[in-house]
C-alpha cells in the first residue's frame, strides 16, 4: 500500500515538472525544434574566437578546398 505522503510528494514533483515545461514552451523562449515567429527577439551573430576545434583542413575539396598562400596566417613577431 502506498502512503499518502508518497502520493503527495509525487504529485508535487509532477506539478513542478509541469510548471517548468510550461515555462519552456512560453513565447519568451526560442526552441530548437519549434516553429516560432521571432517577433521582438534579439538575435546575435556568433563570434568565432579561434579555430581550435575546426573539423576541416582545406586539404581537398571535401574539406573546404585549398586556400591561396596569401590567406595563410603568418606571424609578424620578430
C-alpha positions as CSV (number, residue, x, y, z in Angstrom):
1,X,0.0,0.0,0.0
2,X,1.3,3.4,-1.0
3,X,1.3,6.0,1.8
4,X,-0.5,9.4,1.5
5,X,2.9,11.2,1.9
6,X,4.4,9.4,-1.0
7,X,1.4,10.3,-3.2
8,X,1.6,13.9,-2.2
9,X,5.3,14.1,-2.9
10,X,4.8,12.5,-6.3
11,X,2.0,15.0,-7.1
12,X,4.3,17.9,-6.0
13,X,7.1,16.6,-8.4
14,X,4.6,16.3,-11.2
15,X,3.2,19.8,-10.7
16,X,6.8,21.3,-10.6
17,X,7.7,19.4,-13.8
18,X,4.5,20.7,-15.5
19,X,5.3,24.2,-14.4
20,X,8.8,24.0,-15.8
21,X,7.6,22.6,-19.1
22,X,5.1,25.4,-19.4
23,X,7.8,27.9,-18.8
24,X,10.0,26.4,-21.5
25,X,7.1,26.4,-24.0
26,X,6.3,30.1,-23.3
27,X,6.6,32.7,-26.0
28,X,9.7,34.2,-24.3
29,X,11.9,31.2,-25.3
30,X,13.2,30.2,-28.7
31,X,13.2,26.5,-29.0
32,X,15.4,24.5,-31.5
33,X,12.6,22.2,-32.7
34,X,9.6,24.5,-32.6
35,X,8.2,26.6,-35.3
36,X,8.0,30.2,-33.9
37,X,7.7,33.7,-35.1
38,X,10.7,35.6,-33.9
39,X,9.0,38.9,-33.2
40,X,10.7,41.1,-30.6
41,X,13.6,38.6,-30.2
42,X,17.2,39.7,-30.1
43,X,19.4,37.7,-32.5
44,X,23.1,37.9,-32.2
45,X,25.8,37.0,-34.7
46,X,28.1,34.2,-33.4
47,X,31.7,35.1,-32.9
48,X,34.5,32.6,-33.6
49,X,37.3,33.0,-31.1
50,X,39.7,30.6,-32.7
51,X,39.8,27.5,-34.9
52,X,41.0,25.0,-32.3
53,X,38.0,22.7,-32.8
54,X,37.6,23.2,-36.6
55,X,36.5,20.0,-38.2
56,X,38.0,20.7,-41.7
57,X,41.5,21.2,-43.0
58,X,41.1,22.6,-46.5
59,X,43.4,19.8,-47.8
60,X,40.9,18.8,-50.5
61,X,37.5,19.9,-52.0
62,X,35.6,17.8,-49.5
63,X,37.3,19.5,-46.6
64,X,36.9,23.1,-47.9
65,X,39.4,23.3,-50.7
66,X,42.9,24.7,-50.9
67,X,43.4,28.3,-49.6
68,X,45.7,30.6,-51.6
69,X,49.1,31.3,-50.0
70,X,48.1,34.9,-49.4
71,X,45.4,33.8,-46.9
72,X,47.7,31.7,-44.6
73,X,48.2,33.2,-41.2
74,X,51.8,34.5,-40.8
75,X,53.5,35.6,-37.7
76,X,54.6,39.2,-37.5
77,X,56.7,38.7,-34.4
78,X,60.5,39.1,-34.8
